[in-house]
């Protein structure tokens, strides 16, 4: 599984999704956006692993507005 999420340290995808260490690759970037660079990273991971991954985009709303 690949999870794309924001840089907010208060958001822990493992807790939210009930995962253990090593269950998923977590890619963090500003806003949890799926950019061309993220797509390239996921494609490279799939190449290295020799398989495709499920994906989760965990983007919040109003990040940093409080």
SVG drawing of the C-alpha trace seen along z (x, -y; Angstrom):
<svg xmlns="http://www.w3.org/2000/svg" viewBox="-11 -30 25 39">
<polyline fill="none" stroke="black" stroke-width="0.4" points="0.0,0.0 1.2,-3.5 -0.2,-6.4 0.1,-10.0 -0.5,-12.5 0.4,-16.0 3.4,-17.0 1.3,-17.6 3.0,-15.6 -0.3,-15.3 -1.6,-13.0 -0.4,-9.4 -1.6,-7.3 -0.7,-4.1 -3.0,-4.9 -5.8,-6.1 -5.7,-3.0 -4.7,-0.5 -1.4,0.3 1.8,1.7 5.4,0.5 6.2,1.9 2.7,2.3 2.7,-0.7 5.0,-3.2 4.1,-6.8 4.8,-9.7 4.4,-13.1 4.3,-16.4 2.7,-19.8 -1.1,-19.3 -0.9,-15.6 -1.0,-16.2 -0.5,-13.6 1.9,-15.3 3.8,-14.0 6.8,-13.5 4.7,-11.3 3.4,-9.3 7.0,-8.7 8.0,-7.6 5.1,-5.2 6.0,-3.8 9.6,-3.3 8.5,-1.6 6.3,0.8 9.3,1.5 11.5,2.3 8.9,4.4 7.9,6.2 4.2,5.6 1.5,2.9 0.3,1.2 -3.1,0.1 -3.2,-3.6 -4.6,-6.0 -4.7,-9.7 -5.2,-11.2 -5.5,-14.9 -7.0,-17.1 -8.9,-20.4 -8.0,-23.8 -4.4,-22.8 -2.6,-25.4 -5.6,-27.7 -6.0,-27.6"/>
</svg>
